[in-house]
Each structure stands twice: as structure tokens, then as C-alpha cells.
Amino acid sequence: MTDQRFEVQNRAEESRYVLIDHESGGVIGEEDYVDVTADAGVQRVLFHTGVSDEYSGQGLASRLVRAVVDDVIAQGYAIVPVCPYVAAWLPKHPEYADHVVKPRPEHLRAVAAREK
């Protein structure tokens, strides 16, 4: 696995990040999100992480989440981990702790509205 084989792209018009395998030319993973504006600024609610089964066991979900989290922080947004994978991943990476907001009811309502 080379660094150039896989790429994470933010498809803002779809409110999701995608993980692309340049070798196969296809999307092999995704991170869905919804943005919530709060007094403290924009909070990006990460609510679904998925990687195709044929790519499991290669650390690609972690790679996807790291790229997403880095991009969210670079945009000046806070991270709201609703997705169980992201919620479990973040405590293992305490360097991101200052950028994490605990999910609140308004975040869950925004996810429910997005999933309709």
C-alpha cells in the first residue's frame, strides 16, 4: 500500500468524504457528515464511517478518519463524533482532544434530518 494509491476527498456537495483507490479507480470508503452552526462556530458532525469489506484489515478506516479530522480542524470546525468508529478512534489520538465537542441533542437531530 502506497500513500499515492489511496486518496481522501471532501465532496462537500454530498456532505461526505470519500476514500478513493486509484488502482481500482473507485470509491472504497466514506465518512458522512452534517454541519451544525453553534455560538462557537461550525461543528462538523461525523455520523457514518464505512470501508468496503474487500479492503478490511488494512487500516484504511483509520486513515480515512485521520484525513477527515485533519481537514475538519484545518477548516476551523469542531469535531462531533456521533459515528461509533470515530467516537472510539478519537480517544486513541489525544492530540485532537481540544477540537472535539461532545454530541448533544441538536447534533442528533441534524443527523436524523440528514438521513431522511
N, CA and C atoms as an extended XYZ file, in Angstrom:
348
Properties=species:S:1:pos:R:3:atomname:S:1:resname:S:1:resid:I:1 pbc="F F F"
N         0.853       -1.184        0.000 N   MET     1
C         0.000        0.000        0.000 CA  MET     1
C         0.892        1.239        0.000 C   MET     1
N         0.731        2.057       -0.997 N   THR     2
C         1.495        3.288       -1.070 CA  THR     2
C         0.607        4.462       -0.704 C   THR     2
N         1.250        5.543       -0.309 N   ASP     3
C         0.489        6.739        0.043 CA  ASP     3
C        -0.265        7.310       -1.154 C   ASP     3
N         0.246        7.075       -2.351 N   GLN     4
C        -0.388        7.644       -3.539 CA  GLN     4
C        -1.536        6.792       -4.060 C   GLN     4
N        -1.636        5.565       -3.589 N   ARG     5
C        -2.705        4.689       -4.077 CA  ARG     5
C        -4.074        5.148       -3.572 C   ARG     5
N        -4.120        5.611       -2.316 N   PHE     6
C        -5.389        5.992       -1.695 CA  PHE     6
C        -5.434        7.493       -1.469 C   PHE     6
N        -6.615        8.061       -1.691 N   GLU     7
C        -6.796        9.497       -1.522 CA  GLU     7
C        -8.144        9.756       -0.866 C   GLU     7
N        -8.168       10.728        0.037 N   VAL     8
C        -9.419       11.147        0.667 CA  VAL     8
C        -9.817       12.487        0.067 C   VAL     8
N       -11.060       12.570       -0.372 N   GLN     9
C       -11.593       13.807       -0.946 CA  GLN     9
C       -12.847       14.222       -0.187 C   GLN     9
N       -12.989       15.525        0.023 N   ASN    10
C       -14.215       16.060        0.606 CA  ASN    10
C       -15.160       16.389       -0.543 C   ASN    10
N       -16.275       15.718       -0.564 N   ARG    11
C       -17.315       16.020       -1.548 CA  ARG    11
C       -18.403       16.806       -0.823 C   ARG    11
N       -18.123       18.076       -0.634 N   ALA    12
C       -18.986       18.943        0.168 CA  ALA    12
C       -20.420       18.966       -0.346 C   ALA    12
N       -20.593       18.887       -1.657 N   GLU    13
C       -21.947       18.910       -2.219 CA  GLU    13
C       -22.747       17.674       -1.821 C   GLU    13
N       -22.053       16.620       -1.388 N   GLU    14
C       -22.698       15.388       -0.925 CA  GLU    14
C       -22.624       15.241        0.592 C   GLU    14
N       -22.001       16.196        1.261 N   SER    15
C       -21.779       16.155        2.715 CA  SER    15
C       -21.113       14.845        3.130 C   SER    15
N       -20.045       14.514        2.427 N   ARG    16
C       -19.289       13.318        2.781 CA  ARG    16
C       -17.884       13.401        2.221 C   ARG    16
N       -17.012       12.689        2.894 N   TYR    17
C       -15.660       12.469        2.410 CA  TYR    17
C       -15.651       11.084        1.780 C   TYR    17
N       -14.844       10.906        0.750 N   VAL    18
C       -14.720        9.591        0.136 CA  VAL    18
C       -13.260        9.172        0.131 C   VAL    18
N       -13.054        7.872        0.251 N   LEU    19
C       -11.732        7.262        0.139 CA  LEU    19
C       -11.680        6.594       -1.222 C   LEU    19
N       -10.741        7.024       -2.036 N   ILE    20
C       -10.622        6.525       -3.400 CA  ILE    20
C        -9.386        5.643       -3.513 C   ILE    20
N        -9.551        4.507       -4.190 N   ASP    21
C        -8.437        3.627       -4.527 CA  ASP    21
C        -8.084        3.928       -5.973 C   ASP    21
N        -6.947        4.582       -6.199 N   HIS    22
C        -6.564        4.956       -7.560 CA  HIS    22
C        -6.217        3.738       -8.412 C   HIS    22
N        -5.882        2.643       -7.762 N   GLU    23
C        -5.571        1.428       -8.516 CA  GLU    23
C        -6.827        0.851       -9.175 C   GLU    23
N        -7.917        0.829       -8.424 N   SER    24
C        -9.171        0.307       -8.980 CA  SER    24
C       -10.025        1.418       -9.600 C   SER    24
N        -9.719        2.653       -9.228 N   GLY    25
C       -10.461        3.790       -9.761 CA  GLY    25
C       -11.787        4.056       -9.090 C   GLY    25
N       -12.037        3.391       -7.964 N   GLY    26
C       -13.339        3.540       -7.341 CA  GLY    26
C       -13.319        4.075       -5.926 C   GLY    26
N       -14.500        4.468       -5.475 N   VAL    27
C       -14.704        4.887       -4.091 CA  VAL    27
C       -14.813        3.617       -3.252 C   VAL    27
N       -13.977        3.522       -2.227 N   ILE    28
C       -13.967        2.314       -1.391 CA  ILE    28
C       -14.337        2.605        0.056 C   ILE    28
N       -14.544        3.876        0.374 N   GLY    29
C       -14.920        4.231        1.740 CA  GLY    29
C       -15.552        5.602        1.781 C   GLY    29
N       -16.197        5.879        2.926 N   GLU    30
C       -16.836        7.180        3.070 CA  GLU    30
C       -16.971        7.559        4.537 C   GLU    30
N       -17.080        8.847        4.742 N   GLU    31
C       -17.387        9.425        6.054 CA  GLU    31
C       -18.460       10.458        5.794 C   GLU    31
N       -19.676       10.195        6.286 N   ASP    32
C       -20.785       11.123        6.112 CA  ASP    32
C       -20.805       12.128        7.252 C   ASP    32
N       -21.236       13.345        6.932 N   TYR    33
C       -21.276       14.385        7.949 CA  TYR    33
C       -22.419       15.353        7.710 C   TYR    33
N       -22.688       16.119        8.742 N   VAL    34
C       -23.605       17.252        8.651 CA  VAL    34
C       -22.992       18.369        9.492 C   VAL    34
N       -23.106       19.594        9.018 N   ASP    35
C       -22.565       20.738        9.748 CA  ASP    35
C       -23.659       21.402       10.567 C   ASP    35
N       -23.312       21.769       11.783 N   VAL    36
C       -24.218       22.467       12.691 CA  VAL    36
C       -23.521       23.761       13.106 C   VAL    36
N       -24.218       24.876       12.976 N   THR    37
C       -23.650       26.154       13.388 CA  THR    37
C       -24.076       26.429       14.818 C   THR    37
N       -23.097       26.697       15.656 N   ALA    38
C       -23.334       26.988       17.073 CA  ALA    38
C       -22.680       28.327       17.406 C   ALA    38
N       -22.875       28.780       18.634 N   ASP    39
C       -22.274       30.047       19.066 CA  ASP    39
C       -20.760       30.036       18.896 C   ASP    39
N       -20.159       28.860       19.081 N   ALA    40
C       -18.697       28.732       18.996 CA  ALA    40
C       -18.208       28.539       17.562 C   ALA    40
N       -19.118       28.508       16.587 N   GLY    41
C       -18.724       28.322       15.189 CA  GLY    41
C       -19.327       27.054       14.614 C   GLY    41
N       -18.770       26.616       13.509 N   VAL    42
C       -19.283       25.433       12.830 CA  VAL    42
C       -18.758       24.172       13.502 C   VAL    42
N       -19.663       23.229       13.685 N   GLN    43
C       -19.315       21.924       14.245 CA  GLN    43
C       -19.678       20.882       13.201 C   GLN    43
N       -18.704       20.067       12.820 N   ARG    44
C       -18.950       19.026       11.823 CA  ARG    44
C       -19.256       17.720       12.549 C   ARG    44
N       -20.472       17.241       12.351 N   VAL    45
C       -20.946       16.023       12.997 CA  VAL    45
C       -20.618       14.841       12.079 C   VAL    45
N       -19.708       13.984       12.525 N   LEU    46
C       -19.319       12.801       11.760 CA  LEU    46
C       -20.194       11.655       12.233 C   LEU    46
N       -21.035       11.123       11.325 N   PHE    47
C       -22.028       10.152       11.794 CA  PHE    47
C       -21.992        8.787       11.109 C   PHE    47
N       -21.170        8.624       10.091 N   HIS    48
C       -21.084        7.294        9.468 CA  HIS    48
C       -19.725        7.116        8.811 C   HIS    48
N       -19.037        6.034        9.193 N   THR    49
C       -17.776        5.662        8.564 CA  THR    49
C       -17.945        4.281        7.967 C   THR    49
N       -17.484        4.115        6.759 N   GLY    50
C       -17.557        2.799        6.132 CA  GLY    50
C       -16.449        2.598        5.123 C   GLY    50
N       -15.920        1.376        5.088 N   VAL    51
C       -14.930        0.976        4.087 CA  VAL    51
C       -15.399       -0.357        3.522 C   VAL    51
N       -15.297       -0.523        2.223 N   SER    52
C       -15.715       -1.765        1.564 CA  SER    52
C       -15.064       -2.972        2.216 C   SER    52
N       -15.843       -4.040        2.349 N   ASP    53
C       -15.368       -5.256        3.015 CA  ASP    53
C       -14.076       -5.799        2.417 C   ASP    53
N       -13.919       -5.728        1.112 N   GLU    54
C       -12.717       -6.292        0.488 CA  GLU    54
C       -11.438       -5.538        0.857 C   GLU    54
N       -11.578       -4.379        1.503 N   TYR    55
C       -10.425       -3.593        1.935 CA  TYR    55
C       -10.226       -3.641        3.457 C   TYR    55
N       -11.005       -4.466        4.142 N   SER    56
C       -10.913       -4.518        5.602 CA  SER    56
C        -9.552       -5.059        6.048 C   SER    56
N        -9.179       -4.667        7.250 N   GLY    57
C        -7.936       -5.146        7.836 CA  GLY    57
C        -6.677       -4.443        7.351 C   GLY    57
N        -6.825       -3.378        6.582 N   GLN    58
C        -5.664       -2.663        6.051 CA  GLN    58
C        -5.438       -1.303        6.725 C   GLN    58
N        -6.248       -0.997        7.739 N   GLY    59
C        -6.112        0.284        8.429 CA  GLY    59
C        -6.672        1.461        7.656 C   GLY    59
N        -7.493        1.180        6.664 N   LEU    60
C        -7.997        2.260        5.819 CA  LEU    60
C        -9.067        3.107        6.494 C   LEU    60
N        -9.863        2.520        7.365 N   ALA    61
C       -10.861        3.316        8.096 CA  ALA    61
C       -10.140        4.336        8.975 C   ALA    61
N        -9.087        3.911        9.636 N   SER    62
C        -8.305        4.827       10.464 CA  SER    62
C        -7.673        5.926        9.614 C   SER    62
N        -7.150        5.537        8.484 N   ARG    63
C        -6.543        6.513        7.573 CA  ARG    63
C        -7.580        7.523        7.086 C   ARG    63
N        -8.768        7.043        6.766 N   LEU    64
C        -9.863        7.908        6.340 CA  LEU    64
C       -10.230        8.889        7.450 C   LEU    64
N       -10.436        8.378        8.653 N   VAL    65
C       -10.844        9.237        9.768 CA  VAL    65
C        -9.763       10.273       10.082 C   VAL    65
N        -8.492        9.873       10.076 N   ARG    66
C        -7.420       10.841       10.342 CA  ARG    66
C        -7.445       11.967        9.305 C   ARG    66
N        -7.596       11.631        8.040 N   ALA    67
C        -7.640       12.657        6.994 CA  ALA    67
C        -8.841       13.574        7.171 C   ALA    67
N        -9.976       13.002        7.519 N   VAL    68
C       -11.190       13.792        7.743 CA  VAL    68
C       -10.994       14.742        8.925 C   VAL    68
N       -10.521       14.202       10.041 N   VAL    69
C       -10.320       15.018       11.239 CA  VAL    69
C        -9.326       16.146       10.959 C   VAL    69
N        -8.243       15.832       10.273 N   ASP    70
C        -7.272       16.875        9.930 CA  ASP    70
C        -7.903       17.960        9.063 C   ASP    70
N        -8.750       17.572        8.112 N   ASP    71
C        -9.402       18.546        7.245 CA  ASP    71
C       -10.407       19.395        8.019 C   ASP    71
N       -11.165       18.764        8.899 N   VAL    72
C       -12.149       19.494        9.702 CA  VAL    72
C       -11.443       20.560       10.550 C   VAL    72
N       -10.357       20.179       11.177 N   ILE    73
C        -9.598       21.125       12.007 CA  ILE    73
C        -9.007       22.241       11.143 C   ILE    73
N        -8.472       21.887        9.987 N   ALA    74
C        -7.884       22.888        9.089 CA  ALA    74
C        -8.920       23.924        8.649 C   ALA    74
N       -10.182       23.514        8.565 N   GLN    75
C       -11.249       24.445        8.195 CA  GLN    75
C       -11.721       25.282        9.384 C   GLN    75
N       -11.202       24.988       10.571 N   GLY    76
C       -11.577       25.742       11.754 CA  GLY    76
C       -12.845       25.254       12.423 C   GLY    76
N       -13.291       24.050       12.087 N   TYR    77
C       -14.507       23.486       12.644 CA  TYR    77
C       -14.174       22.597       13.830 C   TYR    77
N       -15.162       22.390       14.677 N   ALA    78
C       -15.054       21.416       15.766 CA  ALA    78
C       -15.557       20.067       15.255 C   ALA    78
N       -15.121       19.012       15.900 N   ILE    79
C       -15.494       17.642       15.531 CA  ILE    79
C       -16.518       17.132       16.528 C   ILE    79
N       -17.621       16.596       16.026 N   VAL    80
C       -18.645       15.985       16.874 CA  VAL    80
C       -18.733       14.513       16.469 C   VAL    80
N       -18.219       13.606       17.317 N   PRO    81
C       -18.186       12.186       16.967 CA  PRO    81
C       -19.475       11.450       17.328 C   PRO    81
N       -20.367       11.299       16.363 N   VAL    82
C       -21.585       10.524       16.557 CA  VAL    82
C       -21.365        9.084       16.071 C   VAL    82
N       -20.589        8.922       15.021 N   CYS    83
C       -20.258        7.595       14.499 CA  CYS    83
C       -19.486        6.806       15.557 C   CYS    83
N       -19.891        5.576       15.851 N   PRO    84
C       -19.183        4.775       16.856 CA  PRO    84
C       -17.701        4.580       16.538 C   PRO    84
N       -17.364        4.439       15.264 N   TYR    85
C       -15.949        4.257       14.914 CA  TYR    85
C       -15.150        5.511       15.260 C   TYR    85
N       -15.655        6.664       14.880 N   VAL    86
C       -14.962        7.931       15.173 CA  VAL    86
C       -14.898        8.152       16.682 C   VAL    86
N       -15.990        7.868       17.372 N   ALA    87
C       -16.027        8.039       18.835 CA  ALA    87
C       -15.004        7.142       19.521 C   ALA    87
N       -14.739        5.971       18.978 N   ALA    88
C       -13.730        5.069       19.550 CA  ALA    88
C       -12.325        5.453       19.105 C   ALA    88
N       -12.182        6.017       17.926 N   TRP    89
C       -10.875        6.381       17.369 CA  TRP    89
C       -10.279        7.603       18.062 C   TRP    89
N       -11.086        8.608       18.325 N   LEU    90
C       -10.576        9.869       18.868 CA  LEU    90
C        -9.847        9.735       20.215 C   LEU    90
N       -10.346        8.970       21.194 N   PRO    91
C        -9.608        8.848       22.456 CA  PRO    91
C        -8.221        8.198       22.294 C   PRO    91
N        -8.030        7.456       21.227 N   LYS    92
C        -6.728        6.840       20.948 CA  LYS    92
C        -5.755        7.846       20.350 C   LYS    92
N        -6.267        9.031       20.016 N   HIS    93
C        -5.468       10.083       19.394 CA  HIS    93
C        -5.705       11.391       20.160 C   HIS    93
N        -5.167       11.470       21.370 N   PRO    94
C        -5.460       12.621       22.244 CA  PRO    94
C        -4.995       13.968       21.692 C   PRO    94
N        -4.169       13.958       20.670 N   GLU    95
C        -3.730       15.223       20.080 CA  GLU    95
C        -4.893       16.003       19.463 C   GLU    95
N        -6.027       15.347       19.268 N   TYR    96
C        -7.205       16.008       18.690 CA  TYR    96
C        -8.225       16.439       19.747 C   TYR    96
N        -7.981       16.133       21.000 N   ALA    97
C        -8.974       16.331       22.065 CA  ALA    97
C        -9.500       17.767       22.149 C   ALA    97
N        -8.667       18.746       21.904 N   ASP    98
C        -9.097       20.149       22.011 CA  ASP    98
C       -10.100       20.552       20.930 C   ASP    98
N       -10.284       19.707       19.934 N   HIS    99
C       -11.164       20.034       18.810 CA  HIS    99
C       -12.471       19.240       18.829 C   HIS    99
N       -12.665       18.456       19.885 N   VAL   100
C       -13.825       17.561       19.954 CA  VAL   100
C       -14.919       18.162       20.831 C   VAL   100
N       -16.154       18.086       20.340 N   VAL   101
C       -17.325       18.529       21.085 CA  VAL   101
C       -18.193       17.301       21.328 C   VAL   101
N       -18.632       17.139       22.550 N   LYS   102
C       -19.500       16.011       22.892 CA  LYS   102
C       -20.847       16.154       22.176 C   LYS   102
N       -21.342       15.066       21.586 N   PRO   103
C       -22.641       15.145       20.898 CA  PRO   103
C       -23.765       15.583       21.838 C   PRO   103
N       -24.605       16.471       21.319 N   ARG   104
C       -25.757       16.969       22.056 CA  ARG   104
C       -27.019       16.700       21.234 C   ARG   104
N       -28.179       16.900       21.819 N   PRO   105
C       -29.433       16.622       21.102 CA  PRO   105
C       -29.544       17.321       19.749 C   PRO   105
N       -29.064       18.559       19.649 N   GLU   106
C       -29.172       19.259       18.362 CA  GLU   106
C       -28.322       18.597       17.276 C   GLU   106
N       -27.225       17.978       17.684 N   HIS   107
C       -26.401       17.243       16.715 CA  HIS   107
C       -27.144       16.008       16.210 C   HIS   107
N       -27.766       15.302       17.140 N   LEU   108
C       -28.507       14.087       16.767 CA  LEU   108
C       -29.714       14.432       15.893 C   LEU   108
N       -30.372       15.568       16.171 N   ARG   109
C       -31.490       15.995       15.327 CA  ARG   109
C       -31.011       16.316       13.915 C   ARG   109
N       -29.851       16.948       13.806 N   ALA   110
C       -29.312       17.283       12.488 CA  ALA   110
C       -28.967       16.015       11.700 C   ALA   110
N       -28.445       15.006       12.380 N   VAL   111
C       -28.148       13.727       11.711 CA  VAL   111
C       -29.446       13.078       11.253 C   VAL   111
N       -30.447       13.056       12.117 N   ALA   112
C       -31.740       12.434       11.759 CA  ALA   112
C       -32.356       13.135       10.552 C   ALA   112
N       -32.262       14.462       10.493 N   ALA   113
C       -32.807       15.203        9.364 CA  ALA   113
C       -32.016       14.918        8.088 C   ALA   113
N       -30.731       14.732        8.211 N   ARG   114
C       -29.864       14.446        7.042 CA  ARG   114
C       -30.134       13.056        6.484 C   ARG   114
N       -30.456       12.114        7.359 N   GLU   115
C       -30.664       10.726        6.938 CA  GLU   115
C       -32.003       10.493        6.272 C   GLU   115
N       -32.922       11.463        6.340 N   LYS   116
C       -34.257       11.302        5.728 CA  LYS   116
C       -34.178       11.304        4.233 C   LYS   116
